[in-house]
């Protein structure tokens, strides 16, 4: 098949694009990494189900679980039921419970597989949150569900807490209560307002420097219960400062989908581990790079992972909260699902120029695993958009 596709330009012209990328071979055995690497995995919607896609999206559980096997086979741990799976933007708490239950059961069928689950407060509408006790009760319900099913928790940032908190002390109270009673060590999740505008001022301040002081104080008070913290601010300097100041034994997980290559490699003194949404889309490339890094092969690490960074920056461009569309777009191009639809119709959150550039950058980063299929599907999508 000819690997050519007509793609639109921002100036409203159409150009013929010829693919240049080369798919990567899969490892014969599950690779070993020197960094802890979580991939935040998406869910696959079911467009055939009788449902209301905006209010009650249906999930294709078989395809969703198959994608988790794909990630495990490449050596990744999975961060389940996070914002990449549209928590709070299509997947409600009832759907998240089903996802967590199914994924934990599936994990037990795969030797060496690991998974941690997002626990938040999204069953509590921020308009119904009248006190910190309401927020605590919501966290307790979700932690209880995760622990009941044998899972470990990632403590997600709470819109309800951001709504009712009036000072850093309120964050100390809520996090202290939850961490104090958690069964296992917990990963904290600092999600910037570029990912979710309703989290503006999290940790009690709009100044990152003040917020940093607050979260570090919370970690210091509960370091025996904190495994690590994921920071997603898309600012390399803030992450470097956080990891420099973390107590010994507490891990920094990069959530920086703009600068992850440098942060994972480190500066010779410290490095970040990873909990990233982009790993969903570039799993084979990230797996090869991390395996090379474990063998001190920096040339292969850089040569494999650095081409994925421009792609990630495009997918996560503002408005960043719509990055999930690019993640699922690539899953569809690579044959991990048979359609390009998403819970709540999120595929409509980006336009044809965005998808055209994601396609080009994915090809150049060797991310298109099945080029012929990718060309056929991209051609069909562009025809749907009216590209001749």
N, C-alpha and C positions, 0 to 999 in steps of 0.2 A: 504494500500500500504506500502511495506517495505521502510523505510526511509534510504536507503543506496545508496551511489553513489561512483563510482570509480574516484579518483582525483589524478592528477599527482603531483610529488614532484620535487624539484629543481635538485635532483640527477638523474632524468630521470626514476625513478621507479614510480609505481602506487600503491596507497593504497586505501583500502575500508574505506569510512568515513560514520559514522552513526550520523544522526542529533540528537542534544541534546536540542535545543532551544524550547521555548514555546511562541507561538504568544500571543500578548497582546489583551485584550478586548478593543473595541472602547468605548469612552465616549458616554453616551446617549444624552448629550447636549454639545454645544460648550463650552469648558473649559475656565476658566479665569486665566490669568497669572499675576505675579507681575513684569515680565520683558517684554519689548516690543520685540517681536520675529517675524522677517521676515524670511521666507523660500524663497531662490532664486530657482525658479522652472525651470525645463528643458522643452523642447518642444519634442513632439513625431513626428518622421518623418513618411512619408507615402511611403512605398516601392512599393506600387501598382501604384502610380501615374506615368504618363509619364513625366519624368524630367531628368535632368542631376544632379545626387546626389552631385557631387563636386562643380559645378558652380551655380546650381539653385535648391537646395534641396526642396522637397515638404514636407509640414507639414500636419499631420492628426489633423485637428482643433478640431474635436469632442473629441478625446482622450486627446488632450492637455488641453482643457477646463475641461474635467472630472477630470484630475489630480489636477487642481486648486480647484475644489470643494472638493476633498479629503483633501487638505491642509487646506482650510477654515474650514471644519468640525472639524478639530483637534485644532482649535484655532489660527492658524497662520495668520499673514499678509503675503502678497506675494510681493517679490521684483521681478518685471516683467522685461523681456527683458534684463537680465544681462548676465554676462559671462557664467553662468550655462546653459542658453539657447543658448549658442554658438554664442553670439554676436561677430562678428569679426572672427569667426572660423566656418563658415557655415551658420549662419543666417545674412543676409545683412540688410541694413536699410529699404528696402522695406518690407522684411519679418517682421522686428521688428515693423514697423508701423501697419501691419495687426495684429500682436500679441497684441500690446498695445491696439488697438481699440477694438478687440474682448474681451480681458480680462477686460477692464474697463466696457464694456457693461454687461459682465457676472457677474461682481462684484455687480452690482446694483440689481441683482436678488436674492442676498443672504443677508438676514438680518445680520448685524454685520460684514460683510466682509470688508476687507481693502486691499489696494494695492498701491504701489508706482512704478514708471516706470523709467527704465534706460534711461538717455538722454546723448548722447556722441557726437562724431564727426566721426563715422565710415563710413559715406557717403563720407568723404573727405580722399582720399588716402594720406598717409603721403608724398608721392613723389610729390603730387600736392599742398601741403601746403607750400606757399612761405612767409607767414607773419602771425603775430598774428591775424590780421583782418580776414584772411581766417578761422582760428580756431574759432574765435568768431562767425562768420557767421554760421559755421556748428553747433555750440552749440545752437545758436539762433533758427535755423530751427528745431532742435529736441525738445528743450524746448517748442517752439510754438506749435508743433504737440501735445505733451503731454497735455499742458494746454488747447488747443482747444477742446480736448476730455474729459476735466474735471479731468485730472490726476495730481498727484504730482510727482515731479521729484527727481530722484537720479542722481546727477551729476557725471557721470562715468569719470574715468581717460582717457585721450586722447593720443593716439599714435601720432597723428599729432602735438599736443602741445609739447610732449616730443622731437619730431624731430626738431621743429623750435625754441623752447625756448633756450635762451642762458644764462639766469640768473634767480634767484628767483623773480626778479622784473617782469619778463614776466608772471609768474604764478599769481602774484598779479594783474596784468592788466587784464588778461583773466577772472580769477575767480571773480574779483571785478566787471567787466562789467556784467557778467551773473547773479551773485547774486543780483546785484543792481536792475536789471529789472525783476527778477523772481516774479511771482504772489504770490506764497506760499513759506513757508519755505522749504529749500532744504536739502537733505542728501548728504554729500560729500562721495566720494568713493576713498579710497587710496588703490590701488591694487599693490602689490609688483611684482617685475620682475620675481619672481619664478612662478607666475601665467601667466605673459605675459612679455617675455624678452624684448619686444619693449618699455616697460615702465621704463627701467633702467635709474636712475638719475632723476626720477620724483620729482617735487618741486624744481628742480634746483641744486640738489647735490646728489652724490652717497653715502654720509655719512648720515646715518639715523638721527643722532643727528641734523645735519643742516637742513635736510628736515623737521624734527619735528618742529624746530623753525619757518620755513617758513609757514607751514600749520597752526600752531597755531596763527601766526600773521594775516593770512588771515581770520581765524575764528573770531579773536578778532575784526577786522575791520568791520565784517559783521555779528556779532552774532545775530542780530535781524532777519536775513534771513537764518540762519543755524540751522536746527533742530538737526542735529547730524553728526557724521562722522563714516563711516565704515572703519576699519583698517584691512588689510589682509596682514600681513608680516610674519605670522607663527613664531612670536617671542613674548612671553608673556611679557617680560620686556619692550619692546617698547610700547605695548598697555597700560600697567599699568602706564607708564610715561605720555603717551598722556592723558589718562582719568584724571590723577591727575592734569594736567595743563589746562584742558578745562574750559572755562568760565561757570559760573553758568547758567543752563538752556540749555546747549548744551550737547547732549547725545553721549556717546561712544557706538558704535555698534561693537561687536566683529565679525571679519571675519576670526578668527584664527581657522581653522579646525583641528589643532593639540591640542589646549589647551582650548577649549571653555567651558568645564565643570567647571574648576577652575575660569575662567574669569567671567562666568555668576553667579556663586555662590558668588564671591567677597571675599574680605579680612576682612570683618567686618566694613570697612570704605567706600569703594567704590566697585561698581560692574559694569560689562558691560551688556548692552542689546545685542541683537543678530541680525545679518543679515548674514545667513550662507547657503552655498550650501549643506552642509551635511544634513541639516534639510529636504531637498527633499527626501533623502534616508532613514532617520531614524525618520520620522515624528511621528509615534505613540509613539515611545520611548521618543523622545524629548517632546512631548505634555504631556505625563504622568509625566515626570520629572519636567517640568515647573509648572504644576498644583500642584504638591507636594510642590515645593519650595514656591509657593504662600500661602500654608497652613503651612509654617515653618516645613515641614516634610523633614528634610535634609537627613535622612536615605533612604527614598524612592527616593528622587532626585538623590542622589549619586549612589544608587544601580541600578537605571534605566539608567542613562545617562553615567556613567563611562564605562560600557562595550562597548558603542558605540565608544569610543575614539580610541582604537586600530584599529577598522574597518575604521574610518575616516582617520587615519594616513596612512593606507595602500592605500586607495582610492586616497589620495592627495600626495602620495609619488612622488619624482622626476622621470621624468619631470612632474611637478605639473599641467601644463596647460592641461594635458590629463585626469584630474580627472573626467571629464564629462562622460567618458566611464564607470566608476564604478557606477556613479549615475544612468545611464540609464540601466545598467546591473541589478541592484537591482529592478528598476521599472518593468523590464521585468520578473524577477523571481517572483515578488509579484503580477503579473497579471494586472498591470496598463497599459500595452500595449501588443499586441499580437506577437511582434517580437523584435529581438535585432538588429535593424539597427538604424543608427544615421545620421543626416545631415553631409554631406561631408565624410561619411564612417568612422566617428570617432571611431566606435567600434573596428577598427583594430589598434588603437593606443596602446592598451595593449595586452599582450600575455596570453596564457593559464595558466601559473604558477601564474600570477597576479590574474586572475579571480578565480582560484581555492582557493587561500588564502582569497580573498574577500568573497567567499562563506562560508568558514569555520568561519571566523570572524563574518559574518552576522548572522550565525546560533547561535554562542555563545553569541551574543548580543541580541538574541530574535527578530531579524529584519526580518526573513523569515516568512511573515504573512500566507502563504499558503504552508506549507512544502511539501505536495505531489506534487503540481504543480512545486515548486522550484526544487525538485529532478528530475522530468520528464524533465524539461527544461535544467537543468544542465547536465543531462545524454546525451541529444541530442546534446548540445554544445560540450561536451567533445568528443563525437563520431565524430563530424565534425572536431575536431582538431586531430583526430587519436588516442585518448585514448581508449584502448580496454576495 
